[in-house]
Amino acid sequence: MDLEKTTRMNYLFDFYQSLLTPKQQNYMSLYYLDDYSLGEIAESFQVSRQAVYDNIKRTEAMLEQYEEKLSLFKKFQERRELVHTLKSLLLKESDGNEVTQVLEKLEQLD
């Protein structure tokens, strides 16, 4: 499994898990957070491996749709970048104008 995709799915799951059904939450948690295989999940829930695969793929698509509409992860990333920029500016003691610009960008995210 691609590490970048796994990281993205973990973030999306963190942001949007309350919008998922308990079964979707269980499958995603076991697959992405606990690193269970499809077969192990299928055995635990007494369903086919294909049923688990289909459920996970549908849930991934749902999480991407939520992100497309709500942009919580995108805003989180932007906020994190701006905070990093702010820290850098403060450490190098830049002029207040740069710091003010970054703070304004942070405020616009909300």
Sequence and secondary structure as in RCSB ss.txt:
>XXXX:A:sequence
MDLEKTTRMNYLFDFYQSLLTPKQQNYMSLYYLDDYSLGEIAESFQVSRQAVYDNIKRTEAMLEQYEEKLSLFKK
FQERRELVHTLKSLLLKESDGNEVTQVLEKLEQLD
>XXXX:A:secstr
  HHHHHHHHHHHHHHGGGS HHHHHHHIIIIIS   HHHHHHHHTS HHHHHHHHHHHHHHHHHHHHHH HHHH
HHHHHHHHHHHHHHHHTT  HHHHHHHHHHHHHH 
